[in-house]
Amino acid sequence: MREVRNNILKLFDFLILFLLLFRVSFLLYGRCYKYVATGLDWADAVSYCVTQGANLASVHSEAEHQLIKTLIKTFDPLEFYTWIGLSDVVKEGRWMWTDGSKVDFTDWFKSDPDGGKAQNCVNTNYQMLWIDNECSEGYAFVCAERLC
């Protein structure tokens, strides 16, 4: 009985953290974030977010980056690769967010971007830094919806 109670308390704590995380994102950035664990290629992840009235997440500050990192870690403690909405698919070397916003913050891993024409889509890595990767890889992703 004690184990069941402890599991219920852990679930309750998780739900509170989850709700607080989304509330903070709304208060700070006017957006709701959604982590999707299903591994999709980048284009399918973009399409999925659009069907939800959102875009793959864009990141515009270190504080927002930390919030998204926390969201990812909450659902994936191993922090495996996760798509965000940055790519140079349209023109090599011209990085753009899927929501059309200005690229005013980046957090690249050591030597990235380094993929040339083969790696045009951006995901986080286990250190939560950004790497350019082949868009055909299947990863979890984060959608962001602007609230009106």
N, C-alpha and C positions, 0 to 999 in steps of 0.2 A: 504494500500500500504506500509506503514511504517513497519507493521508486516512482510510482505513478504520480504522486504529488510533486516530486522533484522535476519530472518530465513536463508536467503541466506548467510549473513555475518557469522552467527554461523556455517553453513555448511562449508563455506570456511575455517574458523579458524580450524575446526575439521580436514579437509583434509590436511591442512598445518601441523598440529601437527602429523597426521598419517604419512605423508611422511617424516617428520623430524625424527620421531621415528625410522622408518625403515632405514633411511640413517645413523643415529647414530649407530644403531646396526651393520650395514655393516662396518662402519669405525672402530668401536672399536673391533669387534669380528670376522669379516669375515663371519658373518652369517646373514641370513634373518629370521625373526620371523613372525609367523602367528598365530593369535588367532582364534580358531574355536569355535563358540558358541553352536554348536550342541552337546547335551549331549550324549556321547558314553561311553561304558565301556572301561576300560584301554586298553585291547587287541585290540578292534576295533579302538581306538584312535591311537594306535601304527600303525596298518594297514593303516589307513587313511593317516597318515604322510608319510609312506613309499610310498604310491601311488603318493604322491606329490614330491617324491625325497628328503624327509626329515626324521627326527626322532622326537619323542617327545623331547621337549627342555631339554638339560642338562644345569646345572648352575655351573660356576666355580669361581665366585667371587661375592663379595657384590655389585659391580657396575653392573654386569650382572643381578644379582637378582633384583636390583632396576629397571633396564630397563624392565625386564619381568613383574614386578609388575605394572609398568606404562602402559605397553601394555594391561594387563588384566583390569586395572581400566578404561582405555580409552573406552573399549568395554563393560565392566560390572561395572558400578559405585558401585554396591553393593558388588563386589569382592567375589562372591560365589565360591565354590570349583572349582578348575581348575587342571586337570592332568598335571604333568610334567613327564619326562622320567626316573625317579628313581624307582627301585623296588628290592625286594629280592625274586622274583618269582623262580629263578633258585635254590637258596639255602638260607634257612632261616638265616637271620642275615647278609648275604653278599650282601650289597647294590651295585647295578650296574646301569649304565646309558644305555639306549637303543642304544645309538650311540657308545658304547664300550669305551668311554673316562673314564679317572680316576676320581674317586669320591674324589675331593680335596676341596670341599666346601659343607656345609650343613647349614640349618637354621630351625631346628626342633622346633615345638611347645613344650612347657614345658616338658611333660613326654613322648613325642614320640621319637623314634618309640616304640610302646607298643602293637602292634596287634598280635604278635606271628604268628602262621601259618594261621590265618584267615585274616590278613591285610597285604598285600604284595606290594601294589602299593601306590605311593606318590602323594598327591595333596596339593595345597595351601589352606589355610583357609581364613576367612574374615580378619585376621590380616596379611595375606600373609606369614605366617609361614607354615612349612611343617608338614603334618600328614600322617601316614600310614593308609590306608583304604582298604576296600574290593574292589578288582579289578572289581567286577561286577557292581559297582555303575556307573551311567551315569552322567558324568560331561563334561563341556567345557574343552578345552585343548589347549596347545601351541606347535606348531611344530617349529623346527629350521632346516634350510637348510644351509649347508656349501657352500659358493660360491667359485668357482675356478678362 
